[in-house]
Amino acid sequence: MYVKDGKLKRTYSYVGVEMCKQESSEALPTGQNVPVRLDFTVTRVMATGETVSLSIDGKKVAKDRIKYAVPIVFSPTPE
């Protein structure tokens, strides 16, 4: 997740084969300590497609379904 042009955004790459992008429907409020959240909902067998939603201050501002998810746990590292 990241903020660009005042909006909360998320990009997910399935092993470089498919990209899934989301953008909040409204601008991120200015100020300190604005809570943001990403919910990843497993609806079927892992790696076959899941629902991802973004929330700002408790209000859902984006929802999408990704076709594929990596079937393992991993941790991103800084570049």
N, C-alpha and C positions, 0 to 999 in steps of 0.2 A: 504494500500500500504506500501511496505517496500523495502529496498535494501538488497540483500544477494548475496554474491559471485560476486559483481560488477554489478548485474542486477536488474532492477526495477521489482518488483513482486507484485501480488495481489492475495489474497485468499478470497473467499466469501463462507460462509456456510449458506445454506438455512435451518434454524432451526435445524441444526445438522443432517439432513437427506441426503443432497447432498452437495458436495464440488465442487467449480469451482476455478481453479487456472490459472493464467496467468503469463508469464515471457517475458520480453522484448527481442526482437530479437538481440539486441546489448547491449554492456556494457554502463552503465551510465558514462558520462564524469566526470573526476575528476575536482575539483575546487569548488569554492563557487558559490552559487546562480544559480544552474542549474535548470531551471523550469521543473517541471513534472506535468502531468495532467491526470485525469481519467474522461472519458466521459461516461455517462450512458444514453443511448438513448432508450426512450420508443417507441416501434414500434407498440404495440397493447395494449390491455387492461392491466393495471398494474397487476403484479403478475403472468402473464402467460409467461414470458420470455422476456428478453431485451438484447440489444447489449451493450457491455462494451469495451472501447478501452483505451489503455495507450499511452501517448505521452511523449517524452523527447525533450525539447527545440523546441517544435512545430512540431516535426516529429513523426508520428504514428508508434509505435514499437510493438504493440500487439493489437489484436482484437479477441473477442470471443462472443459467445452468451450463456447466461445462461438460463436454462429451466424455473426456478422459481425465483421470487423475493418476498420479504416480502411486503405485500400490505399496509404497514404503514410507517410513518416516525419515525426513532429512532436515538438515539445518543449513540455511544459507549463510555464507560467509562474506565479509566485506571484500570488495575488489581491490 
